[in-house]
Amino acid sequence: MRKIVNLILLAFLSMNFCATAQKVVNHEPICTFDCKECRKLKEKYRKEHGITKAEADRIAKENAAKRAKQEKLDAELDSMLNIDYSKGFVDIAKEYVYVDPLVWNDDEVIVTPIDTLKSVFRTSKSTTGGDTRYLHKEINDSYKENDVYLYFNTTNGVPDPIRFVVHYYADDAVDFEKLIFTINNKTFEYVPKSVNRTRDGIYYAENIDVAFGPEQKDLVAALAHGYYAHMSLYSKKVSHRIFFNKKHLDHFKRTYELYRLMGGTMDK
């Protein structure tokens, strides 16, 4: 309706403005139509306001530009008001479905080039199944190094289930039976079937090196995508918390990415 009214008003002003010289209010519109009456009106305006012809022409062009801009805005507004947004919102909702990064996603796209990833891993003969072990170069796998990391073995170039390692070495035993993870805003638990416990003089060593299965695939994805994470070694008598630093998180992420790019699925 407003658009029709605007068109009627524009037609009315176009016919009448050229026929009669109208009083200029607030130094505003100068007719920009190139007709005899318009030229007279423009000249009258120029003389009344003591400006040059060039200045009058400039003002006329500016006013024409302002009107054109306003008409464009009005047209865009009318167009927006006439859109049926109900279908659009449904389409947008379908297109931007939230994907939780802390959940394993079979369709995830890994953008890091595989050659870049392979350059930060060292390979060696596997001792726990498969034929080749892939371990991040920055990881020291000695049981005397307190560390938590992922690695994987391959068989004929295909990754076996990703493996999870915990090395605890200290002068106080924890005798942990369960691992409790806090990653971003989620909590995960893992109960290893067994823990290797040994003594080294006054030190206690507690270690696990386990193959994660389908039940732990979300935990692996969370470790790879977490920005804040810690893990507690939990026993009936004590709980020992380990905060994962930037290097921990980077090692998790890079191992996960290479594992996925080489075809690792964790479906077995």
Sequence and secondary structure as in RCSB ss.txt:
>XXXX:A:sequence
MRKIVNLILLAFLSMNFCATAQKVVNHEPICTFDCKECRKLKEKYRKEHGITKAEADRIAKENAAKRAKQEKLDA
ELDSMLNIDYSKGFVDIAKEYVYVDPLVWNDDEVIVTPIDTLKSVFRTSKSTTGGDTRYLHKEINDSYKENDVYL
YFNTTNGVPDPIRFVVHYYADDAVDFEKLIFTINNKTFEYVPKSVNRTRDGIYYAENIDVAFGPEQKDLVAALAH
GYYAHMSLYSKKVSHRIFFNKKHLDHFKRTYELYRLMGGTMDK
>XXXX:A:secstr
 HHHHHHHHHHHHHHHHHHS    STT       SHHHHHHHHHHHHHTT  HHHHHHHHHHHHHHHHHHHHHHH
HHHHHHT  HHHHHHHHHHHT    TTS  TT    S HHHHHTTEEEEE SSSSSEEEEETT    TTS EEEE
EEEEETTEE S EEEEEEEESS     EEEEEETTEEEEE  S  EEEEETTEEEEEEEEE  GGGHHHHHHHHH
 SSEEEEEE SS EEEEE  HHHHHHHHHHHHHHHHTT     
